[in-house]
């Protein structure tokens, strides 16, 4: 049913029966982050099995966090929190330190947990950006399904006029699921989005998902083109765009931080979609984002299925990343 979201070389999408029989999201998240968890937990298990908390343990923990893509800023923040907790609560065992690390990571990531509420405007215009290969077009298909499941009507603007496959994917989604798609075979992306917003207003559509062409943040002239799309949205809808989502491939590590900063400067990013966490991603990049360029993480993805994009929940993510911690604060985010 959703095979249009795949390339020709990809396996077919799961059947409806297979999808219905799938494990709950929390289990799929844990499975998706299994590579990350193994990469991170192997050194952590060794560290926290030591006899005592000392400087050597903390130094090795610093190295482990850096290797997990947490970045220098987030790593130093976490270590400072841990040292303060050790002193304040008189922690003595590495097991206690592990619980403190879990709580510290929850505290660091908690501000990123801000679910997207597509309310208050009709249409609610969501502009979507990202580099080629980040999973932008596939994410749009999943987001459309997400909003439909909330009872909202959706319209897609095929603003990636430079890549025929992107337009074809969105068009196929519309044909098979009754979602209107505004597209042109060629032309100005901003004009496509402009027409889409006016069509959505005339048809009383709830949500417009506006695709844009993939951009490398180092290509300043191309970044200016995407900034033009944002300006045109403002002309078509004086309060729009109401959300500017940046789609990030979790496997690119610290480069994700630079992408957030570059796109934010050009188009004012208001939320993030983190994809491909089930790949070789080390997971710690969310910690780096939280410290260096905090933006709400609206959704995370750990698979190819249409329902493998879900709202980011801090406690759920940290547990999937580090495993359950019996010493966590009962009031921690979940």
N, C-alpha and C positions, 0 to 999 in steps of 0.2 A: 504493500500500500504506500509505503514511504520510500520506495526505491529511488525516486527522483532526487533524494538527498544524498545519494551515493554517486561515485564515479563509476565508469564502466568496469573497472577492475575490482570494485568493492563487492563483498558478498551481498546477497539480497537482504532486505530488511526483514526483521522477524515478523511472523504471522501474528494476527490478533490474539489467537489462542496462546501462543508462546509469550507474547507480551503480558497477557493477563496472569500467566503463571510465574512471572518473574518475581525475584526476591524483593522485599521492601527496599526503599531507597537507602536506608541506613546501611543495609547489608551490601548493596551495590557500591555505595561510597567506600566502605571498608575494602571491598574487593578491588575497586578501581585504584585505591591508594596503596595497595599491597606492596608494589615495587618501592614506592617512596618509604613506606613503613619499614620494609626490610633494610633498605639502604641506611635509614636513620637509626633504627633500633638495634642493629648489630653492634655499632660502636657504643650506643647508649647503654645497652645491656652489659657490655664489658665495663663501662665506666661505673655504672650504678651497682655493680657487684663487688666493688672494692670495699675495703674494710672501713674506710673513713673518708670524710670530706676534708680535702686539703688543697693546697695551691696547684698541685700537679693535676688533680681531678678537674678543677675549674679551668685550667689551661687546655686540657684535652677536650673538655666540653665546648670551649670556645671554638676550637678547630672543627669539631663535629658540626656545630651550628653554621659555621661559615661554609662548610662543604655542602650543607643542606640548602644552600641558596638563601639563607636568611639575610645576608648582607652585613656589612660592618656595623652600621648604625643599630639595626635591630639586635644583633648579637651582643653588642656592648650594653644595650638597654636591658636585655634579658639577664645578662650576667650581673649587672648592677642590682637588679631586683632580687636575684637569687642570693647575692651576698648580704643584702639588707635583710632578707627573710631568715637566712641562716643565723645572723646575729640577733635579730629581734625575737625569733621563736626558738632560738637555741637548738637548731637542728643538729643532729649528730650523725645520722646514717645517710648513705647515698640514696636509699629508698625514699627517705623523707625529701631529699633534694629532687628526686624525680617528680614527686607530687607537686613540689613547689614550681618546677619547670612547667608542668602541665597547666597550673594555675596562672603562671606568668604569661604563657602563650595565649591562654584564654583572654586575659586582661588586655594584651596587646592587640588581639584581633577583634575584640568585641565591638569597637567603634565601626568596623567595616560591615557589621551585620545590620543592614538597613534595607528591608524588602522594598521592592518597587511597587508603588501604588499608582496605577494608571487611572486616576480619578480627577475630577474637577474641571476637565476640558473636553470639548467634543468638536473635532477629534483630538485625542491625546496623541501628540506627534512624538515619535521616538526615532531619533537619528542614530544610525549604527555605522561605526567606523572600525578600521583595523587593517593590518597589513595583509597582503595576499598569503594564504595558507594558514591563517589563524583559526579558520572555521567560521568565518563571518556569515556566509550564505546559509550554511547548515544551521547555525544558531538562529537565524531569522525564522527558518521553518519551524524550529522547536519553540521559539517564542510565540509564534502565531498560534500554535497548538495550545500553548500555556494560556494565552488570553482567551481563546475559544472555550477552554475548559472552565473559565470563569463566567461564561455566558456573554462575552463581549464579541461584537462584530469587528472584523479585522480587514484592513486593506494594505496591500504591499506595493511599495514604490520601487521599481527595479532601477535604482539610480546608478548601478554599476554598468554603465553602457559600454565600458571598454572590454568587458569580458562576457562573451556570448553565453558561456556555460552558466554564469550566475543568473542571467536573465531567463534562460531556459529552465533552470531549476525552480525559480520562483513562479514562473508561468505554469509549469507542471503541477506545482503544489496548489495553485489557485484552481486549476481545472479539476483536480481530483477531490478537492475538499470544499469547493464552493466559496473560495476566498478571492475577492477581486484583486487583480494585479494591473497596475498601470505601468506599461512598458513601451519602449520604442526600440527599433532595431539599431538605431544610431541616434546621435544627437547629444544635446547638452544635458548632463545629469541633473543640474539644477532645474531645468525646465520640466523634466519628468517628475521630480518631487513636487514642484509647484502645481502641476496638473493633478497629481495624486491628492494633494491636500484639498484642492477645490472639489474634486470628485467625492472625497470623503465627507466634506461638509454638506454637499448636495444630497448625499445618500444617508446622512446621519450615521456614519460609521463611528465606532467608539475609539479604535486605535489604528494609527497609521505607523507601519514599520518601514522606514526609509533606508534602503540599502545605499551604500556609497562604494565607489571603486577603491580597491586596496591601495594603500599608500605606504611608502617607506618614510619614516619621519625625517630622514636626512635629505629627502628630495623636496626642497622648500617650495619650488614652483608648483609641485603637485599638491602639497599641503595647502597652498593658497587656493587651489581649485576646490578642495573640500570645505575650506572656510567660506567660499562663495556659496556652496550649497546651504550652509547654515544661515547665511544672510538672506537667501531667497526664502527659506522656511519662515524666517521672521517677517518677511513681506507678505507671505501667503497667510500667515496666522500670527497676529501681533503678539501673542504670548508664547509662541513656540520658538524652538523646539522645547518640549516639556521634559525631555530626557535625552541625553547624549551618551549612548553606550559605546564603550570601547571594548572590542573583543580581543582577548589576549591568549596566546598559546602558552600554557604553563611550562612547556618544555624549554623555553628560551631563557630561563633563569633571570639574571640581573638585567638583561636587556629589556625585560618587561617594564622595569622602573623607568628606563629612558623613554620607552614608548608612551607611557602614561604622561610623563612630563611634556613631551613634544606635542602629543595630540591635545592635551589640556590647554597648552599655549595657543594652539591654532583654533580649536573649536569649543573649548570649555567643557571638558568631560565631566559628567555628573554621576556616572556609574560604570562598573566593570562587569564583563562576562568572562570568566576564566574557563578555558576549554582544555581538553586533553590531559586532565590530571591523572588519567589512567595510563599515560605513557611513561616516559623516562623522567617526568617531572619530579623534583625533589620536595615540592610542597612549601618549602620555606620562603618562596618568593612572596607569598602573601604577607609574611612578617616584614619583609623589606618594603613592600608597598605601604604597609601600615605606618611605618616610621618615616619614609622619605616622601611619599606622595599619597596620603590617605584619601582614598575614594571609596564610596560604598561598593561592596562586591554584591551585585544584585543576584547573579546566578553563577553556579559552577557546573561543569560538565565532566562526566567520567565514562562516557561511552557514546556509541553511535545511534542508539535507540532514540525515538522521538521523545521519550519521557526521561532521557538521561541528562536533562538540564533542569536543575532544581535550585530553589532559593538557598543562598548561603546561610548556614547556621553555625555559629562559632563552636559551641560545645560538641556538636556532631562532627565537625571537621577535625577538631583537635583530638577527639577520641579515635577517629579513623586514622589519624596520623601517628599518634603516640601510643594508642591503646588505652583502655580504661585505667584510671588511677584511683585507687580506694581512698587516697588521702586528699582528694580534691575537696574544695570547699563546697558544702551543700548548696550554697547560693550561687554557684558558678552558672554561667550561661549554658543553656542546653538547646 
